[in-house]
């Protein structure tokens, strides 16, 4: 029978995993970051290149990034779909040359990507991603409503009051009582 790792063993393993992931990501010919809604890629290129020398083909499920006449930096199927019409790229000067900066707008704004493409050499453990704090205003309407309901229910529980679902049941019971005064509800219990 195997035992669960202790908190210090788990912390040590997580630290080792993060170091390994950072080392693997450093070997890629590009750097990338993501939020829950979008993904940004940076590729360093020589300063003598111009926009017309760069190849960036973005499709819903595929990405190709490179310099004309050379092996591409990225060429393969995307891990998940994007909105190509909302995605952009620019060539920006830096202190050491230029960067191709690519912004991909995720189709599914509730999903972390383990890699940019499915043929990438290294993949992140998305279960260990710790997102930045976000504002309720950043969420879509349905998700925001669900989060607000959860927050309200949590506050109600902390105060020992009924949650929104429990309030709904109580209101339904009160309506039923009013429409059936002949019935005895003294022993009615809500579960």
PyMOL commands that set and color helices and strands:
alter all, ss='L'
color gray80, all
select helices_A, chain A and resi 7-26+51-53+84-86+126-128+136-138+141-158+164-179
alter helices_A, ss='H'
color red, helices_A
select strands_A, chain A and resi 31-34+38-45+54-58+62-67+74-77+88-94+97-105
alter strands_A, ss='S'
color yellow, strands_A
deselect
rebuild
show_as cartoon
